[in-house]
Amino acid sequence: MTVLSRIFSIVIVGVIFIWIGAFLTFMHQIQETLPLPTEKVGGIVILTGTPARLSAGFDLLKSGAGSRLLVSGVNAKVTRETLRQATGQSETLMGCCVDLGRIAQNTVGNAKEAARWAKDNNFSRLLIVTSAYHIPRSLVELRRQLEGATLIPYPVKSTTLDIKKWWSSANTTWVITGEFNKYLFSLIRAFLERENTNEDAA
């Protein structure tokens, strides 16, 4: 084995160990649960994906945690009335305090949609409702779009994935590792953007 091959092998092994360490840290982070916020925020944002997210977000709105709710990433075929009936909400609540975002098709789109909605409503404090494993990447993308805003995560337990025993299911392992890699990509992109901004400012 040549010196170059040895160096390459060492680098690969080092990257693997770093990835494993970061992944385990990520898994610990997404398994932690947060209590219901006691301070009222301006807006609540649900990143669509599962019924559990919708249920949690609407419960927060009805409890007075926020004054208005955005459901981001709603399918164009889903009407307001369809969503109301599916979630069991009143016409009064849907009419006064709920907005549907239909542009977003992924997490980056969710962040842009939420940022536009927050600015239009002058909200500087937001509750972010999504699955626990999706929280880290969502916050990275939202902070790219909402610099200076206070983002309070509200993780929702997945009803289809057993996060605590992720290794016991091939599907769960696939979903979680995929999400972790997307999270790493989001972190790298956000870091590079900050570096470019600092260089431009200098």
N, C-alpha and C positions, 0 to 999 in steps of 0.2 A: 504494500500500500504506500503510495506516495505521500509526501508531506501535505500536498494540497488536498488529497482525498481524506487524510486524517482530520485536517482542519474542517473540511466540509462535514464530515461525520459528527464531529464535536458540536458544530453549530446546529446541525439537525437535531441531535439529542438534546441540546440546550433549549431549542425552541419547543420541542415536545414537552419537556419538563415545565417550562414556563407556561405553556398552554394548559397543561393539567392543573398546575397550581392556580392559575387564573380561573379555570372552569370550576374548581372546587370552591373557590371564594364566591363565584357567581351563584353556585347552587346554595351555599349557606345564606347568601343575601336574599334570594327569592323565596326561601322557606320561612323567612321571618314575617310575622304578621304585625300590622300596625293597628292601634286602636282608632275608634271613630274620632275624627277631629273635633275638638271642642270650640275652636275659633271659627267663626263664620267667614266664608270666602265669598268672592264676587260670583264666580262661575264654576260650574261642574262640567267636565268634559268626559264623555264616555267614548272610548275607542272601540267601535263595534267588533264583534267576533263571536261572542257567546251570549246566550240568554242571561247567564249569571251576571255579566257586566251590566246589562240593561237593568236588571232587577236591583243591583246594588246602587247604581247611579240614580234611579228614580226614588229609591228609599232615602238617599241622601238629600235629594231635592225636597221631598215631603217632610223631612225632619228639620228643614231650615238651615242645612249646612251651607247652602248657596242660594242665590236669588234667581238664577237662570241656568238652564241645562242645554248643552250641545251634544247631540248624538252624531258623532263624526263617522263618515264612511257608510252612510245608508244607501242601500241599493236603489237605483233609480226606479225600479218596479214596485218598491215598497211605499205605499201611501202613508200619510200621517194617520189616517183612520185605521189602516191595517196595523200599524205599529201600536196605536193606542189600544186596540182590542187585544193584540198579542201580549201586551204587557199589563193589561188590566188597569190602565190609567183613566182618570176622569177627563171629560172633554174640557172642563175648566182648567185643569192643570196643563193639558197639552196646548190649549189656546193661549194661556198667559205666559208660560215660562219655559217652553221647550222649542228648541230650534233643531232642524235636521240639516246636516251637512251631507251633500251628495257628490262632492267632487273627489274626495280622497279615495284612493284605491290601495294604499299601503300606508306604512307608518310615517314615512316622509310626508305623504299627502295629508295624513291626519294632523301632523304638526303644523303644516302650512294653513290648513283649514281652521284649526284651533287658534292659531296666532291671529288670523284675520278676524275671527269672531271675537276674540278677547279685546283686540284693539277697537273694533266697532262698538263694543259695549263698555269700554274703559275699565276692563277688569285687569287688575295687577296681581291678583291672588286666585289661583285655580286649583281645584281638586281634580286629579287625573285618575280616572277609573278604568282599569284594564286588568287582564290576568296577571298574576304575580310574576310569572316568568317573562312577561312582556314589559314590565315596569322599567327596568334599567334602560333599555333601548329607547323606549318612548320618551323618557326624561331627557336623554341626550339629544334626540331630534327636536323636541319641544324647546329646549334651551338654545338650540341653534336659531330658532325662529323668534323666541320671546326672551331676548336678553334683558335681564333685570327683573323679570317677573318671578313671583314666588310660586313654585309648583309643589303641591302637596300630593304625594302618591297615595292612592287608595287601592292596594292590591286585592284582587278577587281570586279566591281559590278556584282552580280549574275543576270542572265536574267530569272531565274526560281523561285527564292526565294525573297520575299519581306521582307528584313531584318528589315526595319523600322517598319513594322506592323507584326512582326513575330507571335504575339499572335492570329492573325486573321486566320491563316491557320494551321491546324493540321499537315500537311506535313512539313511546314517550322519549326514549333515548334519542331517536332521530329528530324529533321536534325540538327538544331542549338543546341538543348540541348545535342544531341549525340556528336556533335563536341566539345562542351564545356567539357563534361566528358572525352573525349579523350585528350583534352588539359590539364586537371588537371592531368591525368595519366602521360602524357609526362613530366609535371613539376615535379611531384613526382619522377619519374625515373631519371630525370636529376639531381635533388637534391641529391638523394641517391648515384648516381655515383660520384658526386663531393665530398661527404662526405667520400666515400671509398677511393677516390684518395688522399684526405688530410690525412686520417689515414695511408695509405701506405707510403706517403711522410714523415710523422712524425716518 
